[in-house]
Amino acid sequence: MQRIVIPTHYVHVRSTPLWTKETAPASIWQRHLDAGTRQGVNPRLCVMQGAIRYYGYADETSPEPVEMLTIEAGQFGVFPAEKWHRIEALSDDTVFNVDFWVDPKVLIEG
């Protein structure tokens, strides 16, 4: 997976709580599009303990992922906006959260 760098002018707009396999919403483990994401919005998944694997798909129904990224404790991954994906916790003790960074132009446009 090509590394995505959040531009320095983007603004941090929200964070999820710290989640575990048990406390994260069930939908996060299924293939989905992040609600409210679009061009100019980048989710950044941060792993505090354990590991998460990100699977990116070409579309809603393609059977195999086209991208995979393993994020271990102390690391983060930035994902493309508007991309079908799912994640998998690779250990029972995984703790993570997601931060959302937005281009200020998106905030102005509403």
Steps between C-alpha positions, in 0.01 A plus 500: 500500500634842407572713806263795543630812673245739649573851370623736771214746446232239578309542827433230759122493546417197711624184667328179594536361852770241563348174379569129551363200312209500743424874518536606136176524301425170328475678164868595507597135449279473188569646157381861503553860396569741787198721558567857396823433314565651162793650316686721744420281802757248624449246778816412696488176701737492798586176680602524866522127571484189284457535125237580236493391137332733250346350185412737214257386229439622145126526568215378718488146355850408380598174671868567566673805647719706269699649790610380842687677776599366842518763774677396818514656847650849484422537129222660300355466152330765288233375265360643180162672517202337331657153494320179592693333779490292815740443786597196704649493850797264490506438875245489781676782688487753212422861598455767230318813396430700185570872449346695213698774321326737259602751236375841627333555159269206576401661830422832328292331228306308765 
